């Protein structure tokens, strides 16, 4: 039987170019996310973009003077990231590796100012695997470093149907059990655009509270803009700028999270009271 990771890898190897272009068509997601992340990420800091895809965020922060390493499951994504970094005139390190692989820690335990986990938790269907990736990310952080974890929200598929394909709710072969899980308010793990995990917003903080992290922020990566994205992108520059300003002002409001398709948790690895070097298992409370 084919492993989920092989299915996901094949999807992104085949769709790396489309994934690079995706954020061009969903510019609010990129604008909100980068603006919120820039509150914490400064020039010269060392970043690991774990599951960084074709490099949109890696390249953005490399342009801002950060030292960026990208790791992704898909060789296709890595190739696009290196190509686009060269076109942008910035240097990043990039390699293909599974975020579950313990050899990931050879990148340097306790050496990164920031670890981005913006993709792996979308595709790991087993909870134990999602925990492993977060433990790896925390182990790679310096004490005081910050983890930025993205989640695919349970209502994202519904927003997609309403926005792009209203008839799809009748015809999509994967609509069940997804619709059942939406109506019951529980996570969905299974077939979607590829193997995917969708989480209700209220389950993010309980999941992340399992780890030795100081919570900093939880925000919707599209804020309130995802359901009306097409209309808003067609508006004037001034109107789009004003909608983005409002979106940033309310992005952390928990009662608005279901307007987003993605959410990001930001947490800080505590600075120990004593000179210790906890191993990866110490990332769990």
GIFEN-V593146 format. One record per backbone hydrogen bond with DSSP energy under -0.5 kcal/mol. CO is the residue of the C=O (numbers start at 1). NH is the residue of the N-H. If there is no record, write none. Layout:
CO	NH
CO	NH
//
This chain:
3	7
4	8
5	9
6	10
7	11
8	12
9	13
10	14
11	15
12	16
15	19
16	20
17	21
18	22
19	23
21	24
21	25
22	25
22	26
24	27
26	29
26	30
27	31
28	32
29	33
30	34
31	35
32	36
33	37
34	38
36	39
37	40
37	41
40	42
42	45
45	47
45	67
46	113
46	114
47	49
47	69
48	50
48	116
49	51
49	52
49	71
50	118
52	55
55	59
56	60
57	61
58	62
59	63
60	64
61	66
62	65
65	44
66	68
67	47
68	93
69	49
70	95
71	51
71	52
72	97
74	78
75	79
76	80
77	81
78	82
79	83
80	84
81	85
82	86
83	87
84	88
85	89
85	90
86	89
93	70
95	72
95	97
98	101
101	104
102	105
103	106
104	107
105	108
105	109
108	111
112	142
113	146
114	48
115	148
116	50
117	119
117	150
119	122
119	123
120	123
120	124
122	197
123	125
126	130
127	131
128	132
129	133
130	134
131	135
132	136
133	137
134	138
135	139
136	140
137	141
138	141
139	110
140	111
140	112
142	145
145	269
146	115
147	149
147	267
148	117
148	150
149	265
151	153
151	263
152	199
153	156
154	157
155	159
156	160
157	161
158	162
159	163
160	164
160	165
161	165
165	168
166	169
167	170
167	171
168	172
172	175
174	178
175	179
177	181
178	182
179	183
180	184
181	185
181	186
182	185
188	198
190	196
194	192
196	190
198	188
199	154
200	203
201	204
201	205
203	207
204	208
205	209
207	210
208	211
210	285
211	213
212	270
213	215
214	268
217	266
219	264
221	33
222	225
225	228
226	229
228	232
229	233
230	234
232	235
236	240
237	241
238	242
239	243
240	244
241	245
242	246
243	247
244	248
245	249
246	250
247	251
250	253
251	220
252	254
253	256
254	257
256	259
257	260
259	227
261	153
262	221
262	222
263	151
264	219
265	149
266	216
266	217
267	147
268	214
269	144
270	272
274	276
279	282
280	283
281	284
283	212
//
